[in-house]
Amino acid sequence: MAYTAADVRMLTPVRQNVERRASKPDLRDIFLCHAWDDRKGAAKELHDQLEALGVSVWFSEKDVLLGSNLLREIDKGLVKSRVGIVLVTPSFLNRIAGEGIADKELSALLATDLLVPIVHETTYDDLRDASPLLGSRSGLDTAEDPIKNIAAKLAELVAL
C-alpha cells in the first residue's frame, strides 16, 4: 500500500502512540466507533476488511454480550485498544447531534492522540460543522480511497 507524504505526516503521531501502547497486554489493534445504523453496512464492511488483514478490532456487534452493560463494555473496549477509528457517516453525524452512545465514544477518543476519522458518504465540511474537534483531525475518505484500501492503510498503521 503506497502512502502519500500527507498520509505519513497525518498518521505518524498515531503510529507513535500505537508503538508506545504495544507493551500493554490484551490490546485490540483498533476500536471501531460507528453509528448504530451503520452496524450492518459500512461498519461491518470495514470491520470484516480489517479482520481479513489480521487486525484485531473491537466491534460492539461482536464484543458486547447480551445482557451486559453497554457503556461499561465500550469503556473497557476503549481502554484495551491501540487506536480508535471513527466511521463518520450521515447516520453518525445525526447520532452525535443527539448525544447518544456514539457521542460518548467520540468524546473519549477525542481526548487521545489515538484517533483516525474515516469519512464515508459525507464530507469533511459536514464533519467540521458537527464536530470541529474531530474535523480538525487528519483522516481518510472513502470518496478518495475504497474501504479495502483504507483497511490496508489502517492495518499497516497498527502492524508492529
C-alpha positions in Angstrom: 0.0 0.0 0.0 1.5 3.3 -1.0 1.3 6.3 1.3 1.3 9.9 0.2 3.5 12.4 2.1 0.3 13.8 3.6 -0.7 10.3 4.8 2.7 9.8 6.5 2.5 13.2 8.2 -1.0 12.6 9.4 -0.5 9.1 10.7 2.9 9.5 12.3 1.6 10.7 15.7 -0.9 8.0 15.8 1.7 5.4 14.9 4.0 6.6 17.7 1.1 6.2 20.2 0.4 2.7 18.8 4.0 1.7 19.4 4.0 3.2 22.9 0.9 1.2 23.9 2.1 -2.0 22.3 3.5 -3.4 25.5 0.1 -3.4 27.3 -1.4 -6.8 27.5 -4.6 -8.0 25.7 -4.9 -4.9 23.5 -7.0 -4.9 20.4 -5.5 -3.2 17.4 -8.5 -0.9 16.7 -11.6 0.3 18.4 -14.3 0.9 15.7 -16.6 3.8 16.7 -19.7 4.0 14.4 -23.4 4.8 14.4 -25.8 2.0 15.3 -27.4 2.4 11.9 -24.1 1.5 10.1 -23.5 -1.7 12.1 -24.7 -4.0 9.2 -23.4 -1.8 6.4 -20.2 0.3 6.2 -19.1 -0.5 9.8 -19.3 -4.3 9.2 -17.6 -4.0 5.8 -14.7 -2.1 7.4 -14.6 -4.5 10.3 -14.5 -7.5 8.0 -11.8 -6.0 5.8 -9.6 -5.2 8.8 -10.0 -8.7 10.3 -9.3 -10.3 6.9 -5.9 -8.4 7.1 -5.2 -9.8 10.6 -6.2 -6.7 12.5 -8.0 -7.3 15.8 -11.0 -5.0 16.0 -13.2 -4.1 19.0 -16.6 -4.0 17.4 -19.7 -3.7 19.6 -21.7 -6.1 17.5 -19.4 -8.9 18.4 -17.8 -7.8 21.6 -20.9 -6.7 23.7 -22.7 -9.8 25.0 -26.4 -9.8 25.5 -27.4 -8.6 28.9 -24.1 -6.8 29.6 -23.8 -3.1 30.4 -23.2 -1.5 27.0 -21.5 1.7 28.3 -19.2 -0.3 30.6 -18.2 -2.7 27.8 -17.5 0.3 25.5 -15.4 1.8 28.2 -13.3 -1.4 28.5 -13.0 -1.6 24.7 -11.6 1.9 24.6 -9.0 1.1 27.3 -8.0 -2.1 25.6 -7.5 -0.7 22.1 -4.3 0.7 20.5 -6.1 3.2 18.2 -9.6 4.4 17.7 -11.2 4.9 14.3 -14.4 6.8 13.8 -16.5 5.9 10.9 -18.1 9.2 10.0 -21.3 8.8 8.0 -24.5 10.8 7.8 -26.0 8.5 10.4 -23.0 9.1 12.7 -23.4 12.9 12.3 -27.1 12.5 13.3 -26.2 10.3 16.3 -23.6 12.7 17.8 -26.0 15.6 17.4 -28.4 13.6 19.6 -25.7 13.0 22.2 -26.1 9.2 22.2 -23.6 6.4 22.7 -21.6 7.4 19.6 -21.2 10.8 21.0 -19.8 9.4 24.3 -17.3 7.2 22.4 -16.3 10.2 20.3 -15.7 12.3 23.4 -13.4 9.6 24.9 -11.5 9.2 21.7 -11.0 13.0 21.2 -9.1 13.0 24.5 -6.4 10.9 22.9 -3.9 11.0 20.0 -5.1 7.6 19.0 -7.9 8.7 16.7 -8.3 8.5 12.9 -11.6 9.6 11.3 -12.8 7.7 8.2 -15.3 9.9 6.2 -17.9 7.8 4.3 -20.8 9.1 2.2 -20.4 12.6 3.7 -17.7 15.3 3.6 -15.2 16.9 5.9 -17.2 20.1 5.7 -20.2 18.3 7.2 -18.0 16.7 9.8 -16.4 20.1 10.8 -20.0 21.5 11.1 -21.0 18.7 13.5 -17.7 18.3 15.4 -14.9 20.9 14.8 -12.5 18.8 17.0 -12.9 15.6 15.1 -13.0 17.6 11.8 -9.6 19.1 12.7 -8.0 15.6 12.7 -6.5 14.3 9.6 -8.2 11.2 8.4 -9.1 9.1 5.4 -12.0 9.4 3.0 -13.8 6.7 1.1 -14.5 9.2 -1.7 -10.8 9.1 -2.4 -10.0 5.5 -1.4 -12.2 2.5 -1.3 -12.8 0.8 2.1 -10.5 -2.0 1.1 -7.5 0.4 0.6 -8.4 2.3 3.8 -8.4 -1.0 5.7 -5.0 -1.8 4.3 -3.6 1.6 5.4 -5.0 1.0 8.9 -3.6 -2.5 9.1 -0.2 -1.1 8.2 -0.6 1.6 10.8 -1.1 -0.8 13.6 1.3 -3.5 12.5 4.1 -4.0 15.0 
